[in-house]
Amino acid sequence: MIPPNQIETAFESGNYRSVITLAAELQQMGAATWRMLGLSHLRLREFEIAETPLTRASILGDPEAMIELGNLMRLMGRFEEAAQHFAQLGPMPAGELSLRLQRWWGTTEFQMGHVDSGLARCEKAWHGYISLGDDELTGRITQTLAQMYSVLGNVSRALQLNKEALRVLSVDPVPYPRLSTLQSIATIYIEARLFEEAEIYVKEARQILSNPEYYSDQWMILVLTNEADIYRLKGNSQRTLGALLELRDLVDGSGDHEVRIWVASRLAEFHSEQGQFGRALEALHAGIDAGEELPAALLVTRGVVFRRRGQVELALLDFEAALPAVRESGDSHLLTRTLLHLSDSLRRAGRGQESVEVLREGLERLLQDKDKARFRPDLEELSELTHSAMLEPDVAPFMEAVIEKIATLTGSVPLDEERLTHAQVETLGRTRVVVSGQPVALTLHGSALMLVYLARHPGRTRQEIQLDLYPDKDPVAGSNYIRSVIRELREALGKGAVVHAGPHNMPRYSLGPGISLTIDVLEVEQALERGDMARMLALYRGPFLKTITDSEWADDLREQLQRAVTGAIRGQMRRAREAGDLKRALLLANQLLRVDPYDPEVLVERVEVARGVASPQEIARYVVEMQRMGS
């Protein structure tokens, strides 16, 4: 037989696992025992299990259970239900329970978007707790207010209140309010990019959870979330992956759907940044159950993965499919991020006007966001979009404001001054790299080739690059040559022009986020997709890197481009001839022969067309050229 006060003693000392174990041995329980069991599960963040015992205690008339049942509804995201529940409780007798009702009711209203009334209730409760003279309880409501001010963008006030709460919140007997405060302070420092300060608070949180009596998977998930963000933003790929994999293992057993989606999204983003697109898609779909449709958040992530892979049309399908649900979700950060990446994909797909309209909405929302600094990585990645926006009258003022505001918040130089180097890469008919209007001296013929290759195939190892570009070279000589090319590009275009990630012994190379390239090859391919003949002909000045004769990859691309360009011109020429527009057909024949002077069919066809519209002298010249080429 369990002594009647044993469960209460375990509960008051914060031994919630013991409470759960002891309660399981009881055959009958009263209201107080049901309440302690429910609160034990709640404080261990086992929300779904907590609901039944708290409901039973409430039905049995326990006033504390009634209030905490509403708090549980809030924690589970059932805000409307929680608000109605609190309203139906009516006034509580003066004392701590009355103040707690105001605290959780105000927090619920705040989360529903009723900021003023929610904040007013919590401020009133705060003053009441101070009057009670209980430092521990005052610390808890102080931490609640700190979270509200953080959401409102008043970071300095939030940090001040959190540190005041931390001063009075102890680990014993109940560590969870202190854990929550540590996590909140760490989050503020992470968003301010003060990683060393953040790590101090994350380390203490881990130390608390190292005590088996206090440990819970749900609290460790929050700590690991902070750690993953710190390592990701510090650029520590190995530790980022470690934290995310540890998170994934915990989440799989927790049943927390939202965190499971968050982890799947972060893992997919991580792998795609390393150029591991297959792993990225695998991580995405591991975040949902078999047969389940991807939720909006993961559709957006998959769109980002496809965009990074260069599959713009697939990216557009995902962004456009996710957008209505993202709007309905009320997640302002996800919506703004979706709009930015959708705008870039539309721009790449040649849908310029739509891109500008979407970008304007995205920038307007970004300027309204309380935490603008968190969009900096996206703007750095979308550097070409940033530059193109500065040239669009409808969005340039918004982009300028965004760049300056983010620079102010992060205490850094504006993005376009610090990070973004724009280079124009010419490889068709001539080889030239131009930065700020000035040609850059590149002595190695493989340097321009490397820029084109990495733009098309980011995230490749040196071995993969060598096998693609120079399969016939000796492996050691080939690897050394690639190192020399990368070194020359970094010296000419900046250290961040080519970046690497992954294991030290097998790094994967990509173009850096701080360099924006305009590559004539890619522009010709885009013009071909759009059927923009005039732009294609203006850009195609001659064969791709014609001086390079030792790269099979360059040879293949040269032939592909020539076939694509001549095929497009030939199609236009045939259509013009069928329509009876012989003058246009003749002009197109001349353009095609500029690209491929040795095409015998076109040489013959040009003479046939010329006989209908050209002068005798022109016809004679075309006949001579046809005969000369034929011989």
GIPEKA-V198446 format. One record per residue. RES is the residue in one small letter. PHI is phi as a letter, one per 30 degrees, with the letter a starting at -180 (* if undefined). D_FIRST is the distance of its C-alpha to the first C-alpha in whole Angstrom. Layout:
res: [RES,RES]
phi: [PHI,PHI]
d_first: [D_FIRST,D_FIRST]
This chain:
res: [m,i,p,p,n,q,i,e,t,a,f,e,s,g,n,y,r,s,v,i,t,l,a,a,e,l,q,q,m,g,a,a,t,w,r,m,l,g,l,s,h,l,r,l,r,e,f,e,i,a,e,t,p,l,t,r,a,s,i,l,g,d,p,e,a,m,i,e,l,g,n,l,m,r,l,m,g,r,f,e,e,a,a,q,h,f,a,q,l,g,p,m,p,a,g,e,l,s,l,r,l,q,r,w,w,g,t,t,e,f,q,m,g,h,v,d,s,g,l,a,r,c,e,k,a,w,h,g,y,i,s,l,g,d,d,e,l,t,g,r,i,t,q,t,l,a,q,m,y,s,v,l,g,n,v,s,r,a,l,q,l,n,k,e,a,l,r,v,l,s,v,d,p,v,p,y,p,r,l,s,t,l,q,s,i,a,t,i,y,i,e,a,r,l,f,e,e,a,e,i,y,v,k,e,a,r,q,i,l,s,n,p,e,y,y,s,d,q,w,m,i,l,v,l,t,n,e,a,d,i,y,r,l,k,g,n,s,q,r,t,l,g,a,l,l,e,l,r,d,l,v,d,g,s,g,d,h,e,v,r,i,w,v,a,s,r,l,a,e,f,h,s,e,q,g,q,f,g,r,a,l,e,a,l,h,a,g,i,d,a,g,e,e,l,p,a,a,l,l,v,t,r,g,v,v,f,r,r,r,g,q,v,e,l,a,l,l,d,f,e,a,a,l,p,a,v,r,e,s,g,d,s,h,l,l,t,r,t,l,l,h,l,s,d,s,l,r,r,a,g,r,g,q,e,s,v,e,v,l,r,e,g,l,e,r,l,l,q,d,k,d,k,a,r,f,r,p,d,l,e,e,l,s,e,l,t,h,s,a,m,l,e,p,d,v,a,p,f,m,e,a,v,i,e,k,i,a,t,l,t,g,s,v,p,l,d,e,e,r,l,t,h,a,q,v,e,t,l,g,r,t,r,v,v,v,s,g,q,p,v,a,l,t,l,h,g,s,a,l,m,l,v,y,l,a,r,h,p,g,r,t,r,q,e,i,q,l,d,l,y,p,d,k,d,p,v,a,g,s,n,y,i,r,s,v,i,r,e,l,r,e,a,l,g,k,g,a,v,v,h,a,g,p,h,n,m,p,r,y,s,l,g,p,g,i,s,l,t,i,d,v,l,e,v,e,q,a,l,e,r,g,d,m,a,r,m,l,a,l,y,r,g,p,f,l,k,t,i,t,d,s,e,w,a,d,d,l,r,e,q,l,q,r,a,v,t,g,a,i,r,g,q,m,r,r,a,r,e,a,g,d,l,k,r,a,l,l,l,a,n,q,l,l,r,v,d,p,y,d,p,e,v,l,v,e,r,v,e,v,a,r,g,v,a,s,p,q,e,i,a,r,y,v,v,e,m,q,r,m,g,s]
phi: [*,d,e,d,c,d,d,d,d,d,d,d,d,i,d,d,d,d,e,d,d,d,d,d,d,d,d,b,b,c,e,d,d,e,d,d,d,d,d,d,d,d,d,d,i,c,d,d,d,d,d,d,d,d,d,d,d,d,d,d,j,d,d,d,d,e,d,d,d,d,d,d,e,d,d,d,i,c,d,d,d,d,d,d,d,d,d,d,d,i,d,c,e,e,k,d,d,d,d,d,e,d,d,d,d,d,d,d,e,d,d,d,j,d,d,d,d,d,d,d,d,d,d,d,d,e,d,d,d,d,d,d,i,c,d,d,d,d,d,d,d,d,d,d,d,d,d,d,d,d,d,d,j,d,d,d,d,d,d,d,d,d,d,d,d,d,d,c,d,c,d,c,d,b,d,d,d,d,e,d,d,e,d,d,d,e,d,d,d,d,d,d,i,c,d,d,d,e,d,d,d,d,d,d,d,d,d,d,d,d,d,e,d,c,d,b,e,d,d,d,d,d,d,d,d,d,d,d,d,d,d,d,d,d,i,c,d,d,d,d,d,d,d,d,d,d,d,e,d,d,d,e,c,c,i,d,d,d,d,e,d,e,d,e,d,d,d,d,d,e,d,d,d,d,i,c,d,d,d,d,d,d,d,e,d,d,d,b,d,e,i,d,d,d,d,e,d,d,d,d,d,d,d,d,d,d,d,d,d,j,c,d,d,d,d,d,e,d,d,d,d,d,e,e,d,d,d,d,d,i,d,d,d,d,d,d,d,d,d,d,d,d,d,d,d,d,d,d,d,i,c,e,d,d,e,d,d,d,d,e,d,d,d,d,d,d,d,d,d,d,b,d,d,d,c,e,e,d,d,d,d,c,d,d,d,e,d,d,d,d,c,c,e,d,b,e,d,d,d,d,d,d,d,d,d,d,d,d,d,c,i,b,d,e,e,d,c,d,c,d,c,c,b,c,c,c,b,c,i,a,c,a,b,b,b,h,i,c,d,c,d,c,c,c,d,d,d,d,d,d,d,d,d,d,d,c,b,d,i,c,d,d,d,d,d,d,d,d,d,b,d,d,d,e,e,d,d,d,d,d,d,d,e,d,d,d,d,d,d,d,d,d,c,j,d,d,d,b,c,b,b,j,e,d,d,b,d,c,c,b,d,d,d,c,b,c,c,c,c,d,d,d,d,d,d,d,d,d,d,d,i,d,d,d,d,d,d,d,d,d,c,l,d,d,h,d,d,d,b,c,b,d,d,d,d,d,d,e,d,d,d,d,d,d,d,d,d,d,d,d,d,d,d,d,d,d,d,d,d,i,c,d,d,d,d,d,d,d,d,d,d,d,d,d,d,b,d,c,d,d,d,d,e,d,d,d,d,d,d,d,d,c,b,c,d,e,d,d,d,d,d,d,d,e,d,d,d,d,d,d,d]
d_first: [0,4,6,9,12,11,12,15,16,16,18,20,21,22,20,20,19,15,15,16,14,10,12,12,9,8,10,12,13,16,19,18,15,18,20,19,18,22,23,21,23,26,26,26,29,27,29,29,25,25,27,24,21,24,26,23,22,26,26,23,26,24,28,27,26,29,31,29,29,33,33,31,34,37,35,35,39,39,41,42,39,38,41,40,37,37,40,39,36,39,39,35,35,37,35,33,32,36,37,34,36,39,38,37,39,42,41,41,44,46,45,46,49,50,50,51,49,46,47,48,44,43,46,45,41,42,44,41,39,41,42,38,38,35,37,34,34,38,38,36,38,41,40,40,44,45,44,46,49,49,49,52,54,54,52,53,51,48,49,49,46,44,45,44,41,40,41,38,35,33,31,28,26,27,30,31,33,35,35,36,39,40,40,42,45,45,46,49,50,50,52,55,55,54,52,52,50,48,47,45,43,42,41,39,37,37,36,33,32,32,29,26,24,26,28,28,31,32,33,35,37,38,39,41,42,44,45,46,49,50,51,52,54,55,57,54,54,52,49,49,49,46,44,45,44,41,40,41,38,36,37,37,33,32,34,36,39,41,40,41,45,45,45,47,49,49,50,52,54,54,55,58,59,59,62,59,59,58,55,54,55,52,50,50,50,46,45,45,44,46,48,48,50,51,50,52,51,51,55,56,55,56,60,60,59,62,64,64,65,68,67,68,68,65,63,65,63,60,61,62,60,57,59,58,54,54,56,54,51,52,51,54,54,54,57,59,59,59,62,64,63,64,68,68,68,70,73,73,73,76,75,76,76,73,71,73,71,68,68,69,66,64,66,66,62,62,63,61,58,56,56,59,58,56,59,61,60,61,64,65,64,67,69,72,71,71,74,76,74,76,79,78,79,77,74,75,75,71,71,72,70,67,68,69,66,64,66,65,61,61,64,66,69,70,69,72,74,71,70,72,75,77,80,82,82,86,86,88,92,91,88,87,84,85,83,84,87,88,88,86,87,85,87,85,86,82,81,82,80,77,77,77,75,72,72,72,70,67,65,67,67,70,70,70,72,75,74,75,78,80,79,82,81,80,77,77,80,78,75,77,79,76,75,79,79,75,76,80,78,75,78,80,78,75,72,70,72,71,67,65,61,59,59,61,63,63,63,64,67,67,70,68,67,69,72,74,76,79,80,83,82,78,81,83,80,79,82,83,79,81,84,86,89,91,88,87,91,91,88,89,92,92,90,87,87,91,91,88,89,86,83,82,80,83,85,83,82,86,87,84,85,88,88,85,88,91,89,88,92,93,91,93,96,96,95,98,100,99,99,103,102,104,104,101,100,103,101,98,100,101,98,96,99,98,95,96,100,100,99,102,101,100,104,105,104,105,108,108,106,109,112,111,110,112,115,117,117,113,113,115,113,110,112,113,109,108,111,110,107,107,110]
